[in-house]
Amino acid sequence: MYNFDEKVNRRNTNSLKWDLNGRSFGNEDAVSMWVADMDFKVSPHIIDEMQKVMDEGIFGYRITPKAYYDSIINWMGRRHNYKVEREWICYVPNVVAGLAFAVQAVSDIGDEVIVQTPVYGPFFEVVKNNGRKLIECPMKNEDGYYTMDLKAFEESITPRTKATILCNPHNPTGRVWSKKELQDFAEICLKYNIFIISDDIHSELIMKEHEHTFISTLSEEIANKCIVCTSPAKAFNLASIHVANCIIKDEEVRKRFKKPMLNAHLFGGNAFVAAALIGAYDKSELWLDELMEYIEGNVDYFVNYINNEIPRLKVHKPEGTYLMWVDCTDLNMSPEELNEFMINKCNVILNKGITFGEPGKYFVRFNLGCNRQQIKDVLKVIKEQIELL
Ligand SMILES: Cc1ncc(COP(=O)(O)O)c(C=O)c1O
């Protein structure tokens, strides 16, 4: 049994999540529940693998071992029933870099790329910063349960549309798309010859009653029109290790995808990348199962508390991720007022909903990758402060 209740103090560790409180948010003492990494120590098996590299004491140029690719192939096969071949795997330092290279590989400057909102903010940046035109297509929201608006999606397609970025599981709504939803979505993409860039970084963080499907497993035809972006970083808490892999079946697309990395002489990760990935995928499956049980407990606590104690907030239990998408419309605050209220009155730093696109204007996103006591303490303060309004 791993202990996820342990309180780990991350202040003064150069943590992006905890060490910008004063400088960026103006409240040094606030509790940080924003950026999506977890406050849990990683699996001890990952540390063991990394320690072996540390003990070698030489950090000269390295090659990526066969064991790295075997580990990914075995994990995808065992855990996801996804048959991946060695040649399809392209290392990238992080998933967002993979999304940017993917956009470059399957579209030209001036082409259109569709994203369904609300969605993880850097999706907008990788489209716009690469000179492509961003098309935002809002999803349907029925009482906090989000579905793709495929009619609107199809209507937003033009002859300049070359790609779409899919978030599966979906950040911030927590949807784990069903096979049927993915199939219907993919059929439209195939009909109009649109490439699917699928961000599956949250694919290991799935609640008990749900199952993750990689869209590329639905058919050969779909797999040929996909770039699938994966990483052990989210589930195993390895964001600063810089380990991610894009899986690309089509050889021509793969060549184009690899170009920016090769042109910059970026051939592989740092000394710890392979050890961390192998420690995660090969040795830490049990740790992950226990983590998900703990996270689902956090999520259930959070949802019940909001429903019973803070009726002015609305939340729907996510099917995956450790993120909670909370509707604060009933507080009648502007996005700036809402942010200020959470930081200065409730003493908690959250992600502003507006950064996920216009439909997120009156929402905040909580990160529940932390010990349960912290969630209890924060919710109690929020309840008190909302009752004072
Ligand atoms: C959907 C999604 N993609 C990508 C990332 C970031 O991944 P990376 O740090 O590997 O670029 C996140 C982080 O929260 C995310 O939620």
Ligand as a Chemical Component Dictionary entry (heavy atoms), coordinates in Angstrom:
data_LIG
# 
_chem_comp.id                   LIG 
_chem_comp.type                 NON-POLYMER 
_chem_comp.pdbx_formal_charge   0 
_chem_comp.three_letter_code    LIG 
# 
loop_
_chem_comp_atom.comp_id 
_chem_comp_atom.atom_id 
_chem_comp_atom.alt_atom_id 
_chem_comp_atom.type_symbol 
_chem_comp_atom.charge 
_chem_comp_atom.model_Cartn_x 
_chem_comp_atom.model_Cartn_y 
_chem_comp_atom.model_Cartn_z 
_chem_comp_atom.pdbx_ordinal 
LIG C1 C1 C 0 -4.335 17.873 -22.283 1  
LIG C2 C2 C 0 -2.926 18.227 -21.900 2  
LIG N1 N1 N 0 -1.956 18.162 -22.826 3  
LIG C3 C3 C 0 -0.680 18.488 -22.527 4  
LIG C4 C4 C 0 -0.333 18.901 -21.257 5  
LIG C5 C5 C 0 1.076  19.310 -20.961 6  
LIG O1 O1 O 0 1.928  18.301 -21.299 7  
LIG P1 P1 P 0 3.485  18.561 -21.424 8  
LIG O2 O2 O 0 3.948  19.170 -20.150 9  
LIG O3 O3 O 0 4.042  17.187 -21.680 10 
LIG O4 O4 O 0 3.667  19.463 -22.603 11 
LIG C6 C6 C 0 -1.315 18.967 -20.263 12 
LIG C7 C7 C 0 -0.965 19.428 -18.911 13 
LIG O5 O5 O 0 -1.757 19.709 -18.101 14 
LIG C8 C8 C 0 -2.636 18.624 -20.596 15 
LIG O6 O6 O 0 -3.618 18.680 -19.701 16 
# 
loop_
_chem_comp_bond.comp_id 
_chem_comp_bond.atom_id_1 
_chem_comp_bond.atom_id_2 
_chem_comp_bond.value_order 
_chem_comp_bond.pdbx_ordinal 
LIG C1 C2 SING 1  
LIG C2 N1 SING 2  
LIG C2 C8 DOUB 3  
LIG N1 C3 DOUB 4  
LIG C3 C4 SING 5  
LIG C4 C5 SING 6  
LIG C4 C6 DOUB 7  
LIG C5 O1 SING 8  
LIG O1 P1 SING 9  
LIG P1 O2 DOUB 10 
LIG P1 O3 SING 11 
LIG P1 O4 SING 12 
LIG C6 C7 SING 13 
LIG C6 C8 SING 14 
LIG C7 O5 DOUB 15 
LIG C8 O6 SING 16 
# 
